C-alpha cells in the first residue's frame, strides 16, 4: 500500500503544532519526509500516525468512564462537600 504524503502545513495542522516544529521533527528523525521536485517537502502520513501513536498517553479502551461526583463551586469555597 502506498503511503499518502502531506505538505508541511497539513502535517502541522494534523499534529496541532507549528510548521517549524514539523521541520525540527524531520531533522530529529521523528517524522519521515521526502523532497519532491526542487525542494518541495512532503511528510509521509504513516510517520505522522506512528508519531501520534508513540506519544499517546492514554488509550481510549482504558479510559475511566465511571461517573464523577460534581461539586458546585460555592460548596468548595464554603468548605461543604
CORWO-V385769 format. One line per field, one symbol per residue. ss: DSSP state (H for helix, E for strand, L for the rest). phi: phi as a letter, one per 20 degrees, with the letter a starting at -180 (. if undefined). A space follows every 10 residues. Layout:
ss->???
phi->???
This chain:
ss->LLLLEEEHHH HHHHHLLLHH HHHHHHHHLL LLEEEELLLE EEEEHHHHHH HHHHLLLLLH HHLLLLLLLL LLHHHHHLLL L
phi->.eefddfgff ffffelcfff ffffffffnf cdbbedmeof ecdfgfffff ffffdfebef feffdffdee dggffffene b
